[in-house]
Amino acid sequence: MAQAWKCAGLRWATEGPVLLWDGGRLSPLSWGKRVAFGVAEGGVRGCVGARGHACPVRAAVPARSTGARCEECARLDRAHSVAADGIADDPRPYRVYLAWFGPGLVKVGITAVERGSARLLEQGAVCFSWLGSGPLMAARRTEELLRAALRVPDRIPYAEKRAVRGALPGEEGERVGEIRELHARAVELAEWPESLTRAPFEGVDHLRVFGLDAAPAARGEVSELVAGGSVSGELVAAAGPDLHLAGGEAGGEGVIVLDTRLMSGWELVPLGVGGGSEARLPVREFRGSGHLQDGLF
């Protein structure tokens, strides 16, 4: 029986996306690479724990959960999260940014200066610009100010981001135009905290970094993994935690998006062991791309 691996998520490195596995194994990804794995027969998705610690009760978690944590581990994880205001005394400097995911999809957020643009890559931001930098609480107050004054959210569901990737403007100027306008309005606001330094507009475009400039539009997304199921496809693009996979050995057509967060907590094996090519996975079609379908790959 082949050894099973547990996915620890997708990270963005200088060279591109990398799949992480428990135990430290890395799988660098590149366009054209075949992504193929099976979900162990009879397997149950288990909680991944929190803050580097295993789940004390080894709880089972729902297949559609992107966090892959039980209620108690999720609470512990968020208790130490900057995003959830769990840390108020972090001495590191922070940046405020505007991120664009598609027409009408703009959010404001913060990230530690030392992380560079990693947070934007992890979120799947097609374009972004820094707004300013300063202490954590000043950055947080600025984020709240911009949410109210510009009417932009601090969160956008991944499902909305995926659904618009196939219809992004072809010209970079069009893609950065929306955040250029919002940036100009933001820096004119008088209520900015004094300790936060404004940054000039500098639009950064990730369309080619994500491979979305040459990839066919995706027609749907895998909604969950199932025991005995399998995935096989050619990587044509990646954005945030999402892999855009073309084709499939079980007769699939077109490009389907796989959220790698759905992989966490499952025991995964080389394709053909623990799941055959006839297995099907639930797929949710994007709006306008056809009727709902029960499986692909």
C-alpha distance (Angstrom), angle and dihedral (degrees) to the residues before:
residue distance angle dihedral
M1 . . .
A2 3.82 . .
Q3 3.77 119.0 .
A4 3.81 114.0 -98.5
W5 3.79 121.6 -132.4
K6 3.80 131.1 -157.6
C7 3.79 118.9 -141.8
A8 3.80 116.4 -129.3
G9 3.80 95.3 -168.6
L10 3.79 142.4 -89.2
R11 3.80 121.4 -68.0
W12 3.78 131.2 -174.5
A13 3.81 117.3 -127.1
T14 3.80 129.4 179.3
E15 3.80 89.3 -92.7
G16 3.81 94.3 48.4
P17 3.82 139.5 -92.1
V18 3.81 120.5 -6.8
L19 3.80 128.4 -169.8
L20 3.81 113.1 -137.7
W21 3.80 123.6 -150.4
D22 3.79 133.0 -165.3
G23 3.80 108.5 -90.3
G24 3.80 94.1 37.8
R25 3.79 101.1 -79.2
L26 3.82 114.4 150.7
S27 3.80 129.5 -155.5
P28 3.84 111.4 -166.3
L29 3.80 111.6 -153.5
S30 3.80 129.3 -147.5
W31 3.79 135.5 175.7
G32 3.79 111.1 -79.6
K33 3.80 93.7 24.0
R34 3.80 115.2 135.6
V35 3.79 113.3 -120.0
A36 3.80 110.2 -160.8
F37 3.79 133.6 157.1
G38 3.77 141.3 140.0
V39 3.79 129.9 -135.6
A40 3.81 111.0 -124.1
E41 3.81 114.9 -100.3
G42 3.80 112.0 -105.6
G43 3.80 91.4 9.6
V44 3.79 125.4 150.4
R45 3.78 123.2 -150.3
G46 3.79 109.5 -115.7
C47 3.81 132.2 -157.4
V48 3.81 112.2 -95.2
G49 3.82 93.7 -145.0
A50 3.80 126.5 -132.7
R51 3.79 140.1 -86.1
G52 3.82 92.5 3.2
H53 3.82 94.7 -50.7
A54 3.80 126.0 114.3
C55 3.80 119.2 -116.3
P56 3.83 105.1 -89.7
V57 3.83 93.1 -142.4
R58 3.83 97.2 35.0
A59 3.77 89.0 -128.8
A60 3.80 123.1 -164.8
V61 3.81 115.4 -120.9
P62 3.83 132.0 -157.0
A63 3.80 116.9 -89.3
R64 3.82 92.2 -126.3
S65 3.81 95.5 52.0
T66 3.81 110.7 114.0
G67 3.81 91.8 -164.6
A68 3.83 94.5 54.4
R69 3.81 90.1 -153.5
C70 3.78 132.7 121.1
E71 3.80 117.9 -121.8
E72 3.82 95.1 -94.3
C73 3.82 95.7 46.6
A74 3.81 90.7 45.9
R75 3.81 89.7 53.2
L76 3.81 91.4 49.8
D77 3.80 92.2 47.9
R78 3.80 93.7 50.8
A79 3.81 91.9 45.8
H80 3.81 87.4 70.1
S81 3.80 97.2 39.8
V82 3.80 125.4 113.6
A83 3.80 89.0 -154.7
A84 3.81 90.1 59.6
D85 3.83 93.0 45.0
G86 3.79 89.0 -110.5
I87 3.83 91.7 135.7
A88 3.80 118.8 50.0
D89 3.81 101.2 161.9
D90 3.82 101.6 54.6
P91 3.84 104.3 142.8
R92 3.81 94.6 -157.4
P93 3.83 119.8 107.7
Y94 3.79 116.2 -109.1
R95 3.79 136.4 -154.8
V96 3.79 128.7 -140.6
Y97 3.80 115.7 -144.7
L98 3.79 144.1 180.0
A99 3.81 114.7 -136.3
W100 3.82 127.8 -165.7
F101 3.81 122.6 -156.4
G102 3.79 100.3 170.1
P103 3.81 140.4 -41.4
G104 3.80 108.4 -29.8
L105 3.81 93.4 0.4
V106 3.81 107.7 111.4
K107 3.79 127.7 143.7
V108 3.79 137.2 -178.4
G109 3.79 121.2 -136.4
I110 3.79 147.3 151.7
T111 3.79 133.9 -123.1
A112 3.80 135.8 175.2
V113 3.81 112.6 -91.0
E114 3.82 90.6 -129.4
R115 3.82 90.6 62.4
G116 3.80 93.5 62.3
S117 3.82 111.8 -165.8
A118 3.84 95.1 -26.3
R119 3.81 92.3 107.9
L120 3.80 91.0 55.4
L121 3.81 92.3 50.2
E122 3.81 90.3 48.2
Q123 3.81 90.8 53.1
G124 3.79 93.6 48.1
A125 3.82 94.6 -117.5
V126 3.80 108.1 177.1
C127 3.82 90.9 -162.3
F128 3.79 135.0 5.2
S129 3.79 144.5 168.3
W130 3.78 131.9 -160.8
L131 3.80 115.6 -116.6
G132 3.79 101.5 -171.8
S133 3.80 147.3 -45.9
G134 3.77 138.3 -125.4
P135 3.84 144.2 108.8
L136 3.80 118.7 -19.8
M137 3.79 97.7 -106.3
A138 3.81 92.2 46.5
A139 3.80 89.2 50.8
R140 3.81 90.1 48.8
R141 3.83 92.4 49.8
T142 3.80 90.1 49.4
E143 3.81 90.5 50.3
E144 3.81 89.9 53.3
L145 3.82 91.2 46.1
L146 3.80 92.3 53.5
R147 3.79 93.0 46.0
A148 3.79 89.6 57.3
A149 3.81 99.8 36.8
L150 3.81 99.2 40.8
R151 3.80 96.9 29.3
V152 3.79 93.5 -128.8
P153 3.83 121.6 141.7
D154 3.80 127.8 -126.5
R155 3.82 91.8 -137.6
I156 3.81 134.9 43.1
P157 3.82 120.1 -174.4
Y158 3.80 114.0 -113.3
A159 3.80 90.2 -128.3
E160 3.81 89.3 64.7
K161 3.81 92.0 47.8
R162 3.81 92.3 51.8
A163 3.77 94.8 46.8
V164 3.84 93.9 60.3
R165 3.82 100.4 41.9
G166 3.78 92.5 91.0
A167 3.80 92.7 59.4
L168 3.81 103.8 45.2
P169 3.83 118.2 143.2
G170 3.80 112.7 -95.9
E171 3.81 95.3 -138.6
E172 3.80 119.3 75.6
G173 3.79 90.6 -143.1
E174 3.79 89.9 60.7
R175 3.79 92.3 48.0
V176 3.82 95.0 52.2
G177 3.80 95.1 38.0
E178 3.79 96.4 89.8
I179 3.81 95.7 51.8
R180 3.83 90.5 42.1
E181 3.80 89.3 60.0
L182 3.81 93.7 44.2
H183 3.81 91.5 47.2
A184 3.81 90.6 55.1
R185 3.79 91.0 51.6
A186 3.81 92.7 44.7
V187 3.82 97.9 54.1
E188 3.81 90.3 51.4
L189 3.80 93.4 60.5
A190 3.80 112.1 112.2
E191 3.80 97.6 -151.2
W192 3.83 97.9 73.1
P193 3.83 114.0 132.0
E194 3.81 110.5 -102.6
S195 3.81 92.2 -127.5
L196 3.80 93.1 59.6
T197 3.81 115.6 86.4
R198 3.80 116.8 -145.9
A199 3.81 117.6 -126.2
P200 3.83 125.1 -147.0
F201 3.79 117.8 -112.6
E202 3.80 113.3 -86.7
G203 3.77 113.7 163.7
V204 3.81 115.5 -148.3
D205 3.82 116.5 -162.3
H206 3.83 121.5 -155.3
L207 3.81 99.4 179.9
R208 3.82 93.9 109.8
V209 3.81 93.1 36.2
F210 3.80 87.9 58.8
G211 3.81 92.7 43.5
L212 3.80 90.3 -122.7
D213 3.81 92.6 127.8
A214 3.81 91.9 72.8
A215 3.83 104.1 22.6
P216 3.82 122.9 103.1
A217 3.79 115.0 -113.7
A218 3.80 113.5 -89.7
R219 3.78 117.3 -117.6
G220 3.80 99.2 -158.8
E221 3.78 149.4 -19.1
V222 3.80 136.7 -110.6
S223 3.80 104.9 -108.5
E224 3.82 97.2 -164.4
L225 3.80 144.6 -14.2
V226 3.79 119.6 -115.3
A227 3.79 132.9 -159.2
G228 3.80 109.1 -91.5
G229 3.80 92.3 18.3
S230 3.78 125.7 125.7
V231 3.78 140.8 -155.4
S232 3.78 127.0 -153.4
G233 3.78 128.5 163.6
E234 3.79 147.0 121.3
L235 3.80 115.2 -92.2
V236 3.81 108.0 -122.3
A237 3.82 99.8 161.5
A238 3.80 143.0 -6.5
A239 3.79 132.1 -159.4
G240 3.78 126.4 176.3
P241 3.83 106.9 -35.1
D242 3.81 92.4 -22.2
L243 3.81 128.0 107.4
H244 3.81 116.5 -160.7
L245 3.82 106.6 -147.3
A246 3.79 125.4 -170.2
G247 3.79 123.8 -148.8
G248 3.75 125.6 -19.0
E249 3.75 140.2 -137.7
A250 3.80 93.3 -114.8
G251 3.79 93.1 63.9
G252 3.78 100.2 -86.0
E253 3.79 119.3 159.2
G254 3.78 130.8 -151.7
V255 3.80 129.2 3.4
I256 3.79 122.9 -44.5
V257 3.82 126.6 -170.8
L258 3.81 119.4 -129.1
D259 3.81 115.9 -163.4
T260 3.82 102.7 -146.0
R261 3.82 90.0 -151.7
L262 3.81 86.7 73.5
M263 3.83 88.4 62.5
S264 3.81 95.1 62.6
G265 3.80 115.6 103.3
W266 3.81 95.7 22.6
E267 3.79 125.6 106.6
L268 3.81 104.9 -121.5
V269 3.79 126.3 -164.2
P270 3.82 136.7 -176.6
L271 3.78 110.8 -73.6
G272 3.78 112.2 -87.7
V273 3.80 94.2 33.8
G274 3.80 115.4 88.6
G275 3.80 92.7 0.3
G276 3.77 133.5 44.2
S277 3.75 131.9 -138.9
E278 3.80 90.1 -105.2
A279 3.81 92.8 64.4
R280 3.78 116.2 112.3
L281 3.79 131.2 -151.5
P282 3.81 126.3 -153.2
V283 3.80 111.5 -99.5
R284 3.79 126.8 -168.2
E285 3.80 113.1 -150.3
F286 3.79 117.8 -136.9
R287 3.77 116.0 -114.2
G288 3.77 111.7 -79.9
S289 3.81 94.6 15.4
G290 3.81 97.0 97.2
H291 3.77 141.1 -85.6
L292 3.78 126.1 -29.5
Q293 3.77 114.4 -83.5
D294 3.78 129.7 -160.4
G295 3.77 100.4 -141.5
L296 3.75 153.0 1.7
F297 3.82 141.1 177.3
